[in-house]
Every structure is written in C-alpha cells, then in structure tokens.
Amino acid sequence: MKTTVKLWIGIGVLALLSPLGLILPEHFKAGDAWGEWGADTFKELVGYIPQGLEKLSSLWSAPIPDYAFKGWEEKGLAGLSFAYITSAVIGIFVTACLVILIAKFLSKKD
C-alpha cells in the first residue's frame, strides 16, 4: 500500500474520531474541551481576560462555530457527532486544496 493511501486512511480515521472531543468532556462532566475556550469561558476559568485575547477575540469568528451548523444544537449527540465529522471533512478538504494550490504555484517552472 502506498504511503499516501496510508496517510489518507489515517486522516479519515482521525476525522471519524473527532466527535470524541464532544463525547468525552460530556461523559466526564468536564465542560469544554481543552483549549476550545472563548473569551467568556476563559474569564470564568481564570478570573480575567488577557488584553491580547480581548483585542483579538473580535477579529476572528469561526466559519462553523462549535463545529456545528445553525440549528443543529438541539439535534442531540448523534447529530452533533455528524456535524463534527462533517466539519472535519470540510477542514481537511479546504486544507488539502490550499496545499495543492501552493505546491503547484511553488513548483511552477519558468
């Protein structure tokens, strides 16, 4: 089996495992997954919002907030898991396309 096929299989397995970030914190009553905090949650955890985070938090908003689509918050764990996997596949597709475009641009012969 070629190395690239193994790579894509590994990436696919990781995409299928992505709902663990949703399931495990809920199972252990841990709240949000590590590092997925917004400014409000960060303030709750440590008592303040660092100045840099406060300035930059309004600069970027995620294309798919919380890895779910609008109106899917009430679909239960199965619906949210599907949204997580779909979000992972979209992210993988966009990243792969960007890498291929950059590679073509950089390998262009004059």
Secondary structure, 3 states (H helix, E strand, C coil): CCHHHHHHHHHHHHHHHCCHHHHHHHHCCCCCCCCCCCHHHHHHHHCCCCHHHHHHHCCCCCCCHHHCCCCCCCCHHHHHHHHHHHHHHHHHHHHHHHHHHHHHHHCCCC
